[in-house]
Amino acid sequence: VRSASVGLEVTDGVCPSAGDLSYQTRTTGVIFNTINNLNAGAKALPYSDFTGISTDVEAGLDYDLTVRADSDGNFQIITKVWVDWNQNCSFNDPGEEYDLGTSGNIIDQPTTGSPLTVTVPSDAVGGTTIMRVSTKYTPTNANQFPTSCETGFDGEVEDYSLNVMNSLSINESELENLAIYPNPNNGEFNIGFNPRSGEDIK
C-alpha cells in the first residue's frame, strides 16, 4: 500500500480594498454582459459590495467591459479591473488584471479604455468568482496605478460576481478516479478518490 501527501490551502475570500470618502473620485457605473450598474449619485462608501449583482460568462468568449467614472474635477484618475479567473482568492495571477485607462476631468463618463474587450480564459474555473473595479486619483504624469488590495487611497472600489460557465465545470469525470462535487459550488464541496489498485498510484 502506498500513500501520498496532499497540500491544501484554504483561503477565506479575496483581500480587502477600499478608498476613502474625502473626495468624489469614484466609479459611477459598470457595464459587463448583463451587469448594468449605474450609480451616478454622490459617493457614499469607499467600498461597495455589489457581489449580489452577477452575470453568466462563458469560457473562451469575448465580452465588452465599460466603466464610467468621476474624477472630481480637473484631475487625473486611473481605473483598473481584476477578475479572479482561477478562483484562488488572489488577483495577482497573469491575465487577471485589466487597464481601463487614464482619464481626466470627467463626470460620470466612460474611462478612456472603455469599452474594453475581455476574453474569458478557456481554462477559467467554472462557478462564481469576483470581479473588482477600482478608480484612483493620481497626480498628473505620476501614474500611481490602483492595486487590487489597496486601502485608504483617494478613490473607490466595487466588487461584482461573475458566474463562469465552463465545460469542465459540468463534467465530474475529467480525471477518471477523482471526483469533485457538486460542481460548480459555492465553496463547499466533496472530493472522492478511488484508485483502481495500489499499482496505479505513483
C-alpha positions, 0 to 999 in steps of 0.5 A: 500500500502506498500513500501520498501527501496532499497540500491544501490551502484554504483561503477565506475570500479575496483581500480587502480594498477600499478608498476613502470618502474625502473626495468624489473620485469614484466609479459611477457605473459598470457595464459587463454582459448583463451587469448594468450598474449605474450609480451616478449619485454622490459617493457614499462608501469607499467600498461597495459590495455589489457581489449580489449583482452577477452575470453568466460568462462563458469560457473562451468568449469575448465580452465588452467591459465599460466603466464610467467614472468621476474624477472630481474635477480637473484631475487625473484618475486611473481605473483598473479591473481584476477578475479572479479567473482561477478562483484562488482568492488572489488577483495577482495571477497573469491575465487577471488584471485589466487597464481601463485607462487614464482619464481626466476631468470627467463626470460620470463618463466612460474611462478612456479604455472603455469599452474594453474587450475581455476574453474569458480564459478557456481554462477559467474555473467554472462557478462564481468568482469576483470581479473588482473595479477600482478608480484612483486619483493620481497626480498628473504624469505620476501614474500611481496605478490602483492595486487590487488590495489597496486601502485608504487611497483617494478613490473607490472600489466595487466588487461584482460576481461573475458566474463562469460557465465552463465545460469542465465545470459540468463534467465530474469525470475529467480525471477518471478516479477523482471526483469533485462535487457538486460542481460548480459550488459555492465553496463547499464541496466533496472530493472522492478518490478511488484508485483502481489498485495500489499499482496505479498510484505513483 
